[in-house]
């Protein structure tokens, strides 16, 4: 019984440490952006001479409470104009994930700032 308790405690410690490591490295805060322009195209080649394209973006993104942050990220394709994105921003690694979201999924304060930014760029 004592060995089982030690085993379970060990599993909990290892699981907790793994979750903490993952959260620090890949977790982050959500920011919202709207794509207004094409990304900057970069061409790379692999060791076997295959061509690889990436598109770099520098966008003003807004947190759920409306705080602005200039964020750089890349995509493997040119993103659709007018697309709303939710970016996962990690303070150590930058953007670790992005996904297109519906306008209705964006928090109100962030959406208001995105609308103001769009009017300024028109």
N, C-alpha and C positions, 0 to 999 in steps of 0.2 A: 504494500500500500504506500509505503514511504517513497519507493522508487517511482511509482505512478505519479505521485504529487510532484516530485522533482522533475519528471519528464514533462508534465503539463505546465509547470512554472517555466521551464526552459523554452517550451514552444511559445508561450505568451511573451516572454522577453524577446525572443528572436522575431516573432511576428510584429511586436510593437516597434522594434528597432527598424525592421524592414519598411513598415508603413511610414515611420518618421523620415527615413532616408528618401523614400519615394516622394513624399509630400514636399520635402525641401528641394529636391532636384527637379521635379516635374509638375508640382502643384503651382498655384499662383492665384493672382487676382484677375477677374474678368474685366476687360475693357471692350468698348464697342466703337466701331469705325464704319464709315461708308466709303466705298471705292468710287472715286470721281474720275480718276485718270488711269491710263495704262501704267503697268509696272515697267521698271527699267530692265530690259532684256540682257541677260548675260549668257554667253555660250561657253560651255566647258566640254572637254573631251576626256574620256576615260582611258585607261591603259590599253584597251583593245580598240581604240579609235572610234568609239561610239560617241555621238554628239548628244549633249545634255543641256537643256535650257532651264534657266531659272529666271524668275521675275522678282525684282526687289521693289518693295514699297516702303515709303516713309509717310506715315499718316498721323494725324492728330486723333487720338482715341480718348474715350471718356469712360470713367468708372461708373458704377451704379449710382453714386451720389453726385455725378457731374464733374468730377475732378479730371482735368485734362493731362495727357501725357503724350509726348512725341514718341512714337513707336516705329521701329524698323523691323520688317519681317520679309521672308521670301516665300514664294509659292512655285510649284512646278508647272504652272500654267498662268496665262494672263487672266486676271479675275474680271468678272462681268461688271461693267459700269453700273452704278446704282445698287450694287450688292451691299447688304449690311452684314458685318462680320462680328463675331464674338471671339476675341483674342484672349488666350490664357497667357498672362505675362508673369514670368518668374524673375525676381530681382537678380538672380545669379546668371540665368541663361537667356534672358530676353523672352521672346515669344516661343512657347513650346508647342502651341496648338492653335489653330484657327478653324472656324467653321462658319458657314453662311447661316444666318438666322432670319426669321421673318421680322418685319418692322414691329409687329405686335409683341414680340418677345423681348424687346429692348426696354429697360427701365426708363421711366418718364424723364428723369433729369438728364440722362445720357442722350435720349432721343431729342429733347429740346435743344441741347447743345449741337447735336449733329445737324438739325434743321437750320440753326443759326449759321453754322459753318458753311452749309450749302448755299445759303443766301449770300454770304460774303464772297463766295467764289463764283457766283453767277455773273 
